Amino acid sequence: MAAHSGIFFFKELTDTDVKKRLVVPKEYQDFFLPSYGRLPAKIKLMFDGKIWEVKCTVRTKGYLRPVLTVGWKMFVVANELKVGDRITMYKDEDGFSHYMVEVEKPPAGNQHGTLPNSPAPSFIHHEPDETTVEYRREVPKNTTSLILHR
């Protein structure tokens, strides 16, 4: 797997993200939609030697936003994702629609389910440098890495 080209976005999982579907917030949708071209599309989440196929589509009610739907809930349950867990998505440098996703769990003593000092769901378009790549090599122990393939 090639090194990532920077953080695409990060988000704390909401109740909807955990119980139904992962909603891509409006701040990120313009970057996300061109990456996939035509929607709906099937993407693959690979984690711990297993692959989950997830459907990526555009929400039809309210604001048009990309969402991960069919297969997402099964992935959430299998990996014990909870409200307040933070996902960070990175785009790989290999030129394909591959993304690496990290999941960070909040500290055990945090009763509210949110990560301390974390911003509201927000998004970063970041160019990598030596420190970014070095950080990626040393993932904290409470972080689980996932790979998102199209």
Protein Blocks (a to p, Z undefined) as FASTA:
>chain_A
ZZdebjfbdcdddfklmmmoccddfklmmmmmmmnopacddddddeehiacdddddddfe
hjaddddfehklmmmmmnopaehiacdddddfkopacdddddddddfklmnopaehiacd
ddddddddfklmmmmmmccfkbccddddZZ
